[in-house]
Amino acid sequence: MGSEAVSLALGMVKDLLVEEGRFLSGVADQVKEVEAELKTDAMEIRRLAYRTEDVLEKFAVEIESRRRGHGFRKAFRRFACLISEGISLHRVGSEIASIKTGINSLTTNLETYGVIALSKSTAAETNLSHQVEEYFVGMKDDIRQLVSLITDEGIRSHRVISVHGMGGLGKTTLARKIYKHIEVERAFKQFAWVSVTQQCNTMTVFRDILKQLVPDQRKDSVGKMDERKLVGELYKVQKETKSFVVLDDLWKIEDWECLKVAFPFAEADSKILITTRNQKLVEDEFLYPLNLLNEDEGWELLQKRAFAKRNGADCESDPLLEAVGRAIVRECGNLPLAISAIGGVLTPKTSLEEWETVKNDVDSYIRMSEGGKEQGYGAVLQVLALSYDELPYHLKPCFLYLGQFREDEDIDTEMLYRMWTAEGMVSSDHRGKGETLTDVAERYLYEMASRSMLQVKFDEFSTSRNVESCYLHDLMRDFCLARGKEVEFLKLLDFRGGNDPLSDYSTERDDSTPRCSIHMEDGKKHGLGDVDSMISRALEASGHLRSLTLSGGSGYPEVRISFPQVICDSNKFKYVKVLKFEGYRFMGKGLPKGIKKLVNLRFLSLKNSDLETLPSSIGQLQYLETLDIRVYDPIKVPDVLCKLKGLKHLYFSVVVRRLSFLGLSKLETLVDFGNDVGDLKHLSGLNNLRFLRAIMNISKEKNDLPQMLNYLNSNRHKLREAQLEIRAYGEEEVVLPFRDLLSCHCLHQLTIISGRCEFQKVKPPLSPSNLSELLLLGCSIEGDPMSVLGNLPNLRRLSLMSVDLVERSVMIIDENAFPKLASLEIFRIKNLEKWVVAQGSMPNLSDLAISGCEELEMIPDGLRFITTLRKLEIRMPEEFIVQRIHGIDGRGGPDRDKISRVPVIKIESYGSIKNKHLIQPTDDISSEESSSSVDCKSSHH
């Protein structure tokens, strides 16, 4: 029961000993004895582990504060501290001796009852595959039938289709397949996907849908609309533009009654797909039940999961292994989620005996089931419990940590790694040569994903294909929260939807849960009072915390709060390591000066919040590792960050003064640094920097870009990835050193706004480049950019927007150019008359947008040879659309056949009449006119 907290506390104690060993040499042997004995699984042991951690941290902070100083003062203070340190050592030794006495006594008692000490957890595997696939088995008939229902124009009664069934069947996975299906993309012009969840906020749902259905230039106005305006606009857009909307995970009939007023069922061709566990949710609409897998499908899924790491080598299993596997499938009730979870358990197991042991374990766990919170879920949750219990000990706290995030939330994995590390969940023992703790945390995530404990989403344009976010299935999250509460790991207080979560904890007098996560929502008043009073009640009901996270609304912060002074004043929060206030509008200036009292703070995030300033006392947080101040408006940051010697990850947005970065030798991540934020010379002192995103504001008079390029091209740094945004302003045009930019091996993303790019001076061969994304906006271009950029081996996304071709009217993409390009956007290129695309170029292109190139004579003939092209968006003058594509007589123009094989084509004309057309890839391409014009989405975000 206590293994999660015990293993976590042990890891933190060990890392603390390594870091602070010079302070603790007098009591090291006693601490090691405590570590050795902290292996018994019990509630009191968990509390003793936290007590040990508190003692050591208190001592380390105390000694560190005494040793600060300079010169003679420092020497005198050091001499004076010797006696004080001896007293402190004696006190720590006495406290640890007391803890040992408690452990010995408890150990004797536990042995009397036959409780065996926990075995040592194994280290994380080092050769994990970085390809975690979401396997999809069965449901082919379901996809075919649903796609037919959704795309059939003649079935007007099927405007709303509800896919219903128990949790874990794969309703959301099925809906994703349909949402991305080629026939569905052909049939509709606009698309929206919203996860509704149990805590349905109608305003948030309406906003999320409308933002996906309107053009980019109108998205900001959506956030300012009241509910009446939102409903009206949403109704109008769906009526005028054929839309497909997915409402995923809808629970309550009353929520549907509130939402459906925004959908024009009888007046439009738009359609809605709902996924739900509640069959009675929309009884008047078309109901589609989703069934369990059959045994063959279940066995196929189990094999794919169990043998994933062996590249299918064992898929041809012997009959005995298959018999055991099929028995496991039956034990799992043929439910995909349960089968996938047990498949993860089987991944490291190869012998028949091991499989039989797992089968027996599944049977034993299911026998313990007494029914879950809904009928039929007890057995499922027990299967999930088995997959959790099979996790290595170091992964258990990492998994339980995921319970603090919102249902169906895409969890930012980068921030997740930072929080795990701040809490000591990432062991330094698992680091390989040259690795950081972030690398170790990433392996932890992949291991859990390979065991089907969570799902991941990749950054499709990243050269290394890193995981961008992860999420939990709602049943897995239910289990995660239940286990986290059972072992006093996490308290979740969700005030959304008018809930009073404190009622569940009102009878608990001695709350030792070390983590508290509070969820608020925007746009609604709560019956319990204002936000400040609810937060105060939550903090009063908490015990001694090590992590406190508060999440406000999404989008621009509307939830107004005052920073709770009790966090700085109460002893309950003095050991807090993680503090997160995200999505709030702070009244007053923001954080109080008393924030300095949180001396153990490792992680502080104010992301997506709104506050005026940071207090200068933040410079006293000597253990702070992560600071995220990516807030909405410019923030005043005092020049004290250079005092944070332990800082490893720093995220900016817009600051109003220059800062010093001298002495931040541990910094690994620096986001939105720039020549307006700090001195570029300070970068050379950041010896451990791995990731840099920089914004360079340059002009003819002041140009620091050569200095930045010298740093990026030097061998004195450890940078793995750099992202650079160059803003070249001023009366005189700045000439950009494009060849030097392309020679930066660590440069992965490049954005250039204004300035002159002289491509004719860039001669092959080019240095090997890792550039994966490039945006040129408002630039003047000399030479053919395609002749240079086509040689970049890793370029995946290219956008040329509002650029001028100087003394040139032709662009040519040669054979074999752009080998990895997936997305290309050509927008308002002045003077472009002819664009040539050779056969054999862009073999991986999937998305192409051509817009506003008013001098272009024709669509490139070579597009017909790009078989991977999935989506084409064209926005051109009306006469171009008529003459080149539709033909004057409506029978097709000369460019029609060049694009007829593209599955999804969206065309918009502008001029005297604006029409939007959808071209079907058939022999007879005919225009489909719409009563309104909606701009195509830009492929650049």
Secondary structure as the mmCIF struct_conf table of DSSP 4:
data_model
#
loop_
_struct_conf.conf_type_id
_struct_conf.id
_struct_conf.beg_label_comp_id
_struct_conf.beg_label_asym_id
_struct_conf.beg_label_seq_id
_struct_conf.end_label_comp_id
_struct_conf.end_label_asym_id
_struct_conf.end_label_seq_id
HELX_RH_AL_P HELX_RH_AL_P1 SER A 3 GLU A 19
TURN_TY1_P TURN_TY1_P1 GLU A 20 GLU A 20
HELX_RH_AL_P HELX_RH_AL_P2 GLY A 21 LEU A 24
TURN_TY1_P TURN_TY1_P2 SER A 25 VAL A 27
HELX_RH_AL_P HELX_RH_AL_P3 ALA A 28 GLU A 37
TURN_TY1_P TURN_TY1_P3 LEU A 38 LYS A 39
BEND BEND1 ALA A 42 ALA A 42
HELX_RH_AL_P HELX_RH_AL_P4 MET A 43 ARG A 67
HELX_RH_AL_P HELX_RH_AL_P5 GLY A 71 THR A 112
TURN_TY1_P TURN_TY1_P4 TYR A 113 GLY A 114
HELX_LH_PP_P HELX_LH_PP_P1 VAL A 115 GLU A 125
BEND BEND2 THR A 126 THR A 126
BEND BEND3 HIS A 130 HIS A 130
BEND BEND4 GLY A 138 GLY A 138
HELX_RH_AL_P HELX_RH_AL_P6 LYS A 140 THR A 151
TURN_TY1_P TURN_TY1_P5 GLU A 153 GLY A 154
HELX_RH_3T_P HELX_RH_3T_P1 ARG A 156 HIS A 158
BEND BEND5 ARG A 159 ARG A 159
STRN STRN1 VAL A 160 HIS A 164
TURN_TY1_P TURN_TY1_P6 GLY A 167 GLY A 168
BEND BEND6 LEU A 169 LEU A 169
HELX_RH_AL_P HELX_RH_AL_P7 LYS A 171 TYR A 179
TURN_TY1_P TURN_TY1_P7 LYS A 180 LYS A 180
HELX_RH_AL_P HELX_RH_AL_P8 ILE A 182 ALA A 187
BEND BEND7 LYS A 189 LYS A 189
STRN STRN2 GLN A 190 SER A 195
BEND BEND8 GLN A 198 GLN A 199
HELX_RH_AL_P HELX_RH_AL_P9 THR A 202 LEU A 213
BEND BEND9 VAL A 214 VAL A 214
HELX_RH_3T_P HELX_RH_3T_P2 ASP A 216 ARG A 218
HELX_RH_AL_P HELX_RH_AL_P10 LYS A 219 VAL A 222
TURN_TY1_P TURN_TY1_P8 GLY A 223 LYS A 224
HELX_RH_AL_P HELX_RH_AL_P11 GLU A 227 GLU A 240
BEND BEND10 THR A 241 THR A 241
STRN STRN3 SER A 243 ASP A 248
BEND BEND11 ASP A 249 ASP A 249
HELX_RH_AL_P HELX_RH_AL_P12 ILE A 253 LEU A 259
HELX_RH_3T_P HELX_RH_3T_P3 LYS A 260 ALA A 262
TURN_TY1_P TURN_TY1_P9 PHE A 265 GLU A 267
BEND BEND12 ASP A 269 ASP A 269
STRN STRN4 LYS A 271 THR A 276
BEND BEND13 ARG A 277 ARG A 277
TURN_TY1_P TURN_TY1_P10 GLN A 279 ASP A 284
BEND BEND14 GLU A 285 GLU A 285
STRN STRN5 PHE A 286 PRO A 289
HELX_LH_PP_P HELX_LH_PP_P2 LEU A 290 LEU A 293
HELX_RH_AL_P HELX_RH_AL_P13 GLU A 295 ALA A 306
TURN_TY1_P TURN_TY1_P11 PHE A 307 PHE A 307
HELX_RH_3T_P HELX_RH_3T_P4 ALA A 308 ARG A 310
TURN_TY1_P TURN_TY1_P12 ASN A 311 ASP A 314
BEND BEND15 GLU A 316 GLU A 316
HELX_RH_AL_P HELX_RH_AL_P14 PRO A 319 GLU A 331
TURN_TY1_P TURN_TY1_P13 CYS A 332 ASN A 334
HELX_RH_AL_P HELX_RH_AL_P15 PRO A 336 LEU A 346
TURN_TY1_P TURN_TY1_P14 THR A 347 PRO A 348
BEND BEND16 SER A 351 SER A 351
HELX_RH_AL_P HELX_RH_AL_P16 LEU A 352 ARG A 367
TURN_TY1_P TURN_TY1_P15 MET A 368 MET A 368
BEND BEND17 LYS A 373 GLU A 374
TURN_TY1_P TURN_TY1_P16 GLN A 375 GLY A 376
HELX_RH_AL_P HELX_RH_AL_P17 TYR A 377 ASP A 389
TURN_TY1_P TURN_TY1_P17 GLU A 390 GLU A 390
BEND BEND18 LEU A 391 LEU A 391
HELX_RH_3T_P HELX_RH_3T_P5 TYR A 393 LEU A 395
HELX_RH_AL_P HELX_RH_AL_P18 LYS A 396 LEU A 400
HELX_RH_3T_P HELX_RH_3T_P6 TYR A 401 GLN A 404
BEND BEND19 PHE A 405 PHE A 405
HELX_LH_PP_P HELX_LH_PP_P3 ARG A 406 ARG A 406
TURN_TY1_P TURN_TY1_P18 GLU A 407 ASP A 408
STRN STRN6 ILE A 411 ASP A 412
HELX_RH_AL_P HELX_RH_AL_P19 THR A 413 ALA A 422
TURN_TY1_P TURN_TY1_P19 GLU A 423 GLY A 424
BEND BEND20 VAL A 426 VAL A 426
HELX_RH_3T_P HELX_RH_3T_P7 SER A 428 HIS A 430
TURN_TY1_P TURN_TY1_P20 LYS A 433 GLY A 434
HELX_RH_AL_P HELX_RH_AL_P20 LEU A 437 SER A 450
TURN_TY1_P TURN_TY1_P21 ARG A 451 SER A 452
BEND BEND21 MET A 453 LEU A 454
STRN STRN7 GLN A 455 PHE A 458
TURN_TY1_P TURN_TY1_P22 GLU A 460 PHE A 461
TURN_TY1_P TURN_TY1_P23 THR A 463 SER A 464
STRN STRN8 VAL A 467 TYR A 471
HELX_RH_AL_P HELX_RH_AL_P21 ASP A 474 GLU A 486
TURN_TY1_P TURN_TY1_P24 VAL A 487 GLU A 488
STRN STRN9 LYS A 491 ASP A 494
HELX_RH_3T_P HELX_RH_3T_P8 ARG A 496 GLY A 498
HELX_RH_3T_P HELX_RH_3T_P9 PRO A 501 ASP A 504
TURN_TY1_P TURN_TY1_P25 TYR A 505 THR A 507
BEND BEND22 ARG A 509 ASP A 510
STRN STRN10 ARG A 515 HIS A 519
BEND BEND23 ASP A 522 GLY A 523
STRN STRN11 HIS A 526 HIS A 526
TURN_TY1_P TURN_TY1_P26 GLY A 527 LEU A 528
STRN STRN12 GLY A 529 GLY A 529
HELX_RH_AL_P HELX_RH_AL_P22 VAL A 531 GLU A 540
TURN_TY1_P TURN_TY1_P27 ALA A 541 ALA A 541
BEND BEND24 HIS A 544 HIS A 544
BEND BEND25 ARG A 546 ARG A 546
STRN STRN13 SER A 547 SER A 551
BEND BEND26 SER A 554 TYR A 556
STRN STRN14 VAL A 559 ILE A 561
TURN_TY1_P TURN_TY1_P28 GLN A 565 GLN A 565
HELX_RH_AL_P HELX_RH_AL_P23 VAL A 566 ASP A 569
HELX_RH_3T_P HELX_RH_3T_P10 ASN A 571 PHE A 573
TURN_TY1_P TURN_TY1_P29 LYS A 574 TYR A 575
STRN STRN15 VAL A 578 GLU A 582
BEND BEND27 GLY A 583 GLY A 583
STRN STRN16 TYR A 584 PHE A 586
BEND BEND28 MET A 587 MET A 587
TURN_TY1_P TURN_TY1_P30 GLY A 588 LYS A 589
STRN STRN17 GLY A 590 GLY A 590
BEND BEND29 LEU A 591 LEU A 591
HELX_RH_3T_P HELX_RH_3T_P11 LYS A 593 LYS A 597
TURN_TY1_P TURN_TY1_P31 VAL A 599 ASN A 600
STRN STRN18 PHE A 603 SER A 605
TURN_TY1_P TURN_TY1_P32 LYS A 607 ASN A 608
STRN STRN19 ASP A 610 ASP A 610
BEND BEND30 GLU A 612 GLU A 612
STRN STRN20 THR A 613 THR A 613
HELX_RH_3T_P HELX_RH_3T_P12 SER A 616 GLN A 620
TURN_TY1_P TURN_TY1_P33 GLN A 622 TYR A 623
STRN STRN21 THR A 626 ASP A 628
BEND BEND31 TYR A 632 ASP A 633
STRN STRN22 ILE A 635 LYS A 636
TURN_TY1_P TURN_TY1_P34 ASP A 639 VAL A 640
HELX_RH_3T_P HELX_RH_3T_P13 LEU A 641 LYS A 643
TURN_TY1_P TURN_TY1_P35 LYS A 645 GLY A 646
STRN STRN23 HIS A 649 TYR A 651
BEND BEND32 SER A 653 SER A 653
STRN STRN24 VAL A 655 VAL A 655
BEND BEND33 VAL A 656 ARG A 657
STRN STRN25 LEU A 659 LEU A 659
TURN_TY1_P TURN_TY1_P36 LEU A 662 GLY A 663
TURN_TY1_P TURN_TY1_P37 SER A 665 LYS A 666
STRN STRN26 THR A 669 GLY A 674
TURN_TY1_P TURN_TY1_P38 ASN A 675 VAL A 677
STRN STRN27 GLY A 678 GLY A 678
HELX_RH_3T_P HELX_RH_3T_P14 LEU A 680 GLY A 685
TURN_TY1_P TURN_TY1_P39 ASN A 687 ASN A 688
STRN STRN28 PHE A 691 ILE A 698
BEND BEND34 LYS A 700 GLU A 701
HELX_RH_AL_P HELX_RH_AL_P24 LEU A 705 LEU A 712
TURN_TY1_P TURN_TY1_P40 ASN A 713 ASN A 713
BEND BEND35 SER A 714 ARG A 716
BEND BEND36 ARG A 720 ARG A 720
STRN STRN29 GLU A 721 ALA A 728
BEND BEND37 GLY A 730 GLU A 732
HELX_LH_PP_P HELX_LH_PP_P4 GLU A 733 VAL A 734
STRN STRN30 VAL A 735 LEU A 736
HELX_RH_AL_P HELX_RH_AL_P25 PHE A 738 LEU A 742
TURN_TY1_P TURN_TY1_P41 SER A 743 SER A 743
TURN_TY1_P TURN_TY1_P42 HIS A 745 CYS A 746
STRN STRN31 LEU A 747 ILE A 753
BEND BEND38 SER A 754 GLY A 755
STRN STRN32 ARG A 756 GLU A 758
HELX_RH_3T_P HELX_RH_3T_P15 PHE A 759 LYS A 761
BEND BEND39 PRO A 764 PRO A 765
HELX_LH_PP_P HELX_LH_PP_P5 LEU A 766 PRO A 768
STRN STRN33 GLU A 773 LEU A 777
BEND BEND40 GLY A 778 GLY A 778
STRN STRN34 SER A 780 GLU A 782
BEND BEND41 GLY A 783 GLY A 783
HELX_RH_AL_P HELX_RH_AL_P26 PRO A 785 LEU A 789
TURN_TY1_P TURN_TY1_P43 GLY A 790 ASN A 791
TURN_TY1_P TURN_TY1_P44 PRO A 793 ASN A 794
STRN STRN35 ARG A 797 MET A 801
BEND BEND42 SER A 802 SER A 802
STRN STRN36 ASP A 804 VAL A 806
BEND BEND43 GLU A 807 GLU A 807
STRN STRN37 VAL A 810 ILE A 813
TURN_TY1_P TURN_TY1_P45 GLU A 815 ASN A 816
TURN_TY1_P TURN_TY1_P46 PRO A 819 LYS A 820
STRN STRN38 SER A 823 PHE A 827
STRN STRN39 LYS A 830 LYS A 830
TURN_TY1_P TURN_TY1_P47 ASN A 831 ASN A 831
STRN STRN40 LYS A 834 VAL A 837
TURN_TY1_P TURN_TY1_P48 GLN A 839 GLY A 840
TURN_TY1_P TURN_TY1_P49 PRO A 843 ASN A 844
STRN STRN41 ASP A 847 SER A 851
TURN_TY1_P TURN_TY1_P50 GLU A 854 GLU A 855
BEND BEND44 MET A 858 MET A 858
HELX_RH_3T_P HELX_RH_3T_P16 ASP A 861 PHE A 865
TURN_TY1_P TURN_TY1_P51 THR A 867 THR A 868
STRN STRN42 LYS A 871 PRO A 877
HELX_RH_AL_P HELX_RH_AL_P27 GLU A 878 PHE A 880
HELX_RH_PI_P HELX_RH_PI_P1 ILE A 881 HIS A 886
TURN_TY1_P TURN_TY1_P52 ILE A 888 ASP A 889
BEND BEND45 GLY A 890 ARG A 891
TURN_TY1_P TURN_TY1_P53 PRO A 894 ASP A 895
HELX_RH_AL_P HELX_RH_AL_P28 ARG A 896 ILE A 899
TURN_TY1_P TURN_TY1_P54 SER A 900 ARG A 901
BEND BEND46 PRO A 903 PRO A 903
STRN STRN43 VAL A 904 TYR A 910
BEND BEND47 GLY A 911 ILE A 913
STRN STRN44 LYS A 916 ILE A 919
BEND BEND48 PRO A 921 ASP A 924
BEND BEND49 SER A 931 SER A 932
HELX_LH_PP_P HELX_LH_PP_P6 ASP A 935 SER A 938
BEND BEND50 SER A 939 SER A 939
#
